[in-house]
Amino acid sequence: MAQQTKAAYYTEFGGIDKLQVGPLDLPELGAADVQVLVQAAGINPVDAIVREGKFAPVVPSAFPTVPGWDVCGIVEKCGPEATRLPVGTEVYGYVRQPVAQHGTFAERIVVPEQYLTKSPEKLSWVEAGGLPLVGLTAYQSVIKAGQLKAGETVLILGASGGVGSAAIQLAKDAGARVLAVASAENADYMTKLGADETIDYKAGPVADTVKKLAPEGVDLLFDAISGDTLAQSLATLKPNGRLISVLNDGKSLSLPASVRFQHVMAQPSVADLDHLRELADAGKLTVPIAATFALDDVKKAFEQIESHHTTGKVVIVPQRPEKK
Ligand SMILES: NC(=O)c1ccc[n+]([C@@H]2O[C@H](COP(=O)([O-])OP(=O)(O)OC[C@H]3O[C@@H](n4cnc5c(N)ncnc54)[C@H](OP(=O)(O)O)[C@@H]3O)[C@@H](O)[C@H]2O)c1
């Protein structure tokens, strides 16, 4: 008989009411798989989009679906070809598989080893479980696609959320001047993470404030919010600036031809996770935690992330008590 695990799951697309918590069969351990005792699993806005069925054109789902792509935990079993991360290794990863079915909001998961790597030693399990998707998104956007360099100025929209919090720190580490946009309530929070200037998007057009802070314009605009805030901010770009968005495909933006635009969708990458671990272990990358929730409270975790006003990360903690 298949081993079972306690998991959050849903059997059809829909709202938060579709979520259930109970025992489910674990997938059989394949040759290249590992079984992980989950210590922490970050929740992201995309988990709600997948649950609603709106992400199906990009990543199809199979039911019952266990949501969640972020994980930190301990390897319990290894398939014969999974030799990189032996039993007992503390691992973390962004487990976005080709089909959304065997997610991370569970006490145990069986996943291909290829999505995982050693977790940062300096981070708690909760912090490490909240890092993969937001860390990869910020790194692949600001540093890899955005090519942010020392001495440049970056404007970050949505800077107090999971992605933005990582983006501020990576931009500071790159030696850039950071202008961070969120509500005034989060100004101190963003300053503590390294923002040189904070801008309240509720206080008037963002471009008006940026014009005073950086009259020559910004080199890189990193958009993690889109909508009106992005529309208002386009005028802040230098003529040959770069715009990286994790939400907007650029079609409706009518950008000058000289602006380099790229839409980024975060990709699983062990090499990039290794880089993020090095930054975290060097004290250059922290993961501020907004709230943790037990598996039984998974609906509350979704309610918080679906508010779109989370400061830092929301993380599901299936094992109690937390040991690290
Ligand atoms: N393409 C990809 O691969 C990818 C990857 C990760 C995330 N995303 C997307 O990126 C977005 C951000 O993700 P996240 O995890 O950082 O979300 P999050 O943790 O929910 O953070 C959202 C943040 O945006 C701020 N905010 C809300 N309205 C704003 C506005 N009009 N202007 C500026 N800031 C505003 C909020 O701050 P206040 O509370 O102060 O308003 C909040 O801190 C989501 O839509 C997500 O789906 C895409």
The ligand as an SDF file (V2000), in Angstrom:
LIG
                    3D

 48 52  0  0  0  0  0  0  0  0999 V2000
    6.7410   36.1740  -13.3290 N   0  0  0  0  0  0  0  0  0  0  0  0
    7.1370   35.5230  -12.2610 C   0  0  0  0  0  0  0  0  0  0  0  0
    7.9020   34.5540  -12.3460 O   0  0  0  0  0  0  0  0  0  0  0  0
    6.6770   35.9600  -10.8910 C   0  0  0  0  0  0  0  0  0  0  0  0
    7.3250   35.4230   -9.7780 C   0  0  0  0  0  0  0  0  0  0  0  0
    6.9340   35.8570   -8.5070 C   0  0  0  0  0  0  0  0  0  0  0  0
    5.8980   36.7900   -8.3690 C   0  0  0  0  0  0  0  0  0  0  0  0
    5.2640   37.2410   -9.4830 N   0  0  0  0  0  0  0  0  0  0  0  0
    4.1730   38.2350   -9.3350 C   0  0  0  0  0  0  0  0  0  0  0  0
    4.7460   39.4130   -8.7830 O   0  0  0  0  0  0  0  0  0  0  0  0
    3.8240   40.0370   -7.9090 C   0  0  0  0  0  0  0  0  0  0  0  0
    4.5110   40.2820   -6.5710 C   0  0  0  0  0  0  0  0  0  0  0  0
    4.7570   39.0480   -5.9460 O   0  0  0  0  0  0  0  0  0  0  0  0
    5.0980   38.9950   -4.3950 P   0  0  0  0  0  0  0  0  0  0  0  0
    5.2770   37.5860   -4.0210 O   0  0  0  0  0  0  0  0  0  0  0  0
    6.1720   39.9560   -4.0830 O   0  0  0  0  0  0  0  0  0  0  0  0
    3.7070   39.5650   -3.8080 O   0  0  0  0  0  0  0  0  0  0  0  0
    3.3720   40.0460   -2.3350 P   0  0  0  0  0  0  0  0  0  0  0  0
    4.3140   39.4200   -1.3900 O   0  0  0  0  0  0  0  0  0  0  0  0
    1.9150   39.8650   -2.1730 O   0  0  0  0  0  0  0  0  0  0  0  0
    3.7280   41.6090   -2.3250 O   0  0  0  0  0  0  0  0  0  0  0  0
    2.9820   42.5600   -2.9370 C   0  0  0  0  0  0  0  0  0  0  0  0
    3.5520   43.9170   -2.4770 C   0  0  0  0  0  0  0  0  0  0  0  0
    3.1620   44.9170   -3.4120 O   0  0  0  0  0  0  0  0  0  0  0  0
    2.9010   46.1170   -2.7070 C   0  0  0  0  0  0  0  0  0  0  0  0
    1.9270   46.8630   -3.4760 N   0  0  0  0  0  0  0  0  0  0  0  0
    0.5930   46.6480   -3.5960 C   0  0  0  0  0  0  0  0  0  0  0  0
    0.0540   47.5410   -4.4560 N   0  0  0  0  0  0  0  0  0  0  0  0
    1.0880   48.3260   -4.8870 C   0  0  0  0  0  0  0  0  0  0  0  0
    1.1820   49.4100   -5.7990 C   0  0  0  0  0  0  0  0  0  0  0  0
    0.1000   49.8740   -6.4350 N   0  0  0  0  0  0  0  0  0  0  0  0
    2.3980   49.9570   -6.0160 N   0  0  0  0  0  0  0  0  0  0  0  0
    3.4990   49.5030   -5.3940 C   0  0  0  0  0  0  0  0  0  0  0  0
    3.4790   48.4730   -4.5010 N   0  0  0  0  0  0  0  0  0  0  0  0
    2.2740   47.8940   -4.2700 C   0  0  0  0  0  0  0  0  0  0  0  0
    2.3820   45.7210   -1.3600 C   0  0  0  0  0  0  0  0  0  0  0  0
    2.8110   46.7090   -0.4540 O   0  0  0  0  0  0  0  0  0  0  0  0
    1.7470   47.5570    0.4220 P   0  0  0  0  0  0  0  0  0  0  0  0
    1.1580   46.5680    1.3860 O   0  0  0  0  0  0  0  0  0  0  0  0
    2.6060   48.5890    1.0610 O   0  0  0  0  0  0  0  0  0  0  0  0
    0.7160   48.0920   -0.5360 O   0  0  0  0  0  0  0  0  0  0  0  0
    3.0550   44.3480   -1.1090 C   0  0  0  0  0  0  0  0  0  0  0  0
    4.1510   44.4780   -0.2330 O   0  0  0  0  0  0  0  0  0  0  0  0
    2.6060   39.1260   -7.8380 C   0  0  0  0  0  0  0  0  0  0  0  0
    1.6090   39.6300   -8.6860 O   0  0  0  0  0  0  0  0  0  0  0  0
    3.1220   37.7910   -8.3450 C   0  0  0  0  0  0  0  0  0  0  0  0
    2.0980   37.0270   -8.9460 O   0  0  0  0  0  0  0  0  0  0  0  0
    5.6300   36.8660  -10.7410 C   0  0  0  0  0  0  0  0  0  0  0  0
  1  2  1  0
  2  3  2  0
  2  4  1  0
  4  5  1  0
  4 48  2  0
  5  6  2  0
  6  7  1  0
  7  8  2  0
  8  9  1  0
  8 48  1  0
  9 10  1  0
  9 46  1  0
 10 11  1  0
 11 12  1  0
 11 44  1  0
 12 13  1  0
 13 14  1  0
 14 15  2  0
 14 16  1  0
 14 17  1  0
 17 18  1  0
 18 19  2  0
 18 20  1  0
 18 21  1  0
 21 22  1  0
 22 23  1  0
 23 24  1  0
 23 42  1  0
 24 25  1  0
 25 26  1  0
 25 36  1  0
 26 27  1  0
 26 35  1  0
 27 28  2  0
 28 29  1  0
 29 30  1  0
 29 35  2  0
 30 31  1  0
 30 32  2  0
 32 33  1  0
 33 34  2  0
 34 35  1  0
 36 37  1  0
 36 42  1  0
 37 38  1  0
 38 39  2  0
 38 40  1  0
 38 41  1  0
 42 43  1  0
 44 45  1  0
 44 46  1  0
 46 47  1  0
M  CHG  2   8   1  16  -1
M  END
$$$$
